[in-house]
Amino acid sequence: MTEIAKNKKAYFDYNLIEKLEAGIVLTGSEIKAIRAGKINLKGSHAKILYGDKKNPELFLINANIATNDNSDNSRTRKLLIHKKEIIRLVGKIQAKKLTIVPTKLYLKRGKAKVEIAVAQGKKLYDKREQIKKKDLDREIKRNLKSF
């Protein structure tokens, strides 16, 4: 398993509740760009849309893959996940007002996979508290190294 991209902003902005692995539908130039590491997951999210006959489908929105051809770099891409899992996600998201965010993109046996997480947005004071804790930990480590 080779990790290509990580969405650090998602770890800061959200409390991640549950993680899942999903495949992703790509074109040939997109998989080449992913193998070269030309992808950015910052600001992207996943959304459940209903297709024909009320079949729920999961789509990755706003993920930027820098390809060489003239295609749209941040187009909507379909995520491959079982229908039962999508229905379970719909129930969780609607009940608790949660969202789905991509956290990692990696290659597994030559196939691109996206790790998605069901997440709840953090409040501003939670983010400030996390920054303070990180600064204190960094200062403690710095003081321990000086002795």
C-alpha positions, -999 to +999 in steps of 0.1 A: +000+000+000+016+033-012+001+065+003-001+092-024-020+120-007-033+129+027-060+154+036-045+171+067-071+197+068-098+171+073-081+159+105-081+195+118-116+206+107-135+174+116-139+148+143-136+116+123-161+089+134-158+060+110-134+053+081-141+033+050-122+023+019-136+030-016-124+026-051-125+055-075-134+057-112-105+074-131-094+080-167-059+069-179-044+104-176-058+108-141-042+075-128-009+086-144-011+119-125-020+101-092+011+079-096+032+110-101+016+125-069-002+154-086-034+153-065-048+176-038-076+165-015-079+197+004-114+211+003-129+180-012-158+160+001-180+131-008-217+133-016-245+107-020-266+114-051-295+094-063-294+081-099-320+063-119-346+042-100-335+058-067-302+040-066-278+059-042-243+065-056-213+081-038-193+108-056-160+126-048-164+163-053-137+189-057-106+166-056-080+182-078-059+159-101-035+178-122-036+160-156-016+169-188-046+169-211-072+196-213-098+179-191-114+193-160-090+188-131-116+190-103-145+171-119-169+149-099-157+113-097-177+082-088-166+063-057-170+025-058-186+012-026-213-015-019-249-003-020-256-016+015-228+005+029-241+036+011-276+030+025-260+027+060-241+059+055-272+077+044-289+067+077-259+079+098-255+112+079-292+122+080-297+113+117-267+132+131-260+158+105-227+144+095-206+147+064-183+125+044-147+136+037-118+119+020-088+115+043-062+096+022-056+084-014-033+055-019-025+027-043-034-009-033-023-036-058-021-011-086-056+003-080-063+038-066-083+037-034-097+065-013-102+064+024-133+082+033-145+091+068-179+100+083-171+132+101-187+158+123-175+194+120-155+210+149-164+242+164-140+271+164-132+268+201-123+231+196-098+240+169-082+266+191-080+241+220-063+216+196-037+243+185-029+252+222-024+215+230-001+210+200+019+241+210+023+229+246+034+194+235+060+210+211+073+232+239+076+203+264+096+183+238+118+213+231+125+217+269+133+180+273+158+180+245+177+210+260+184+190+292 
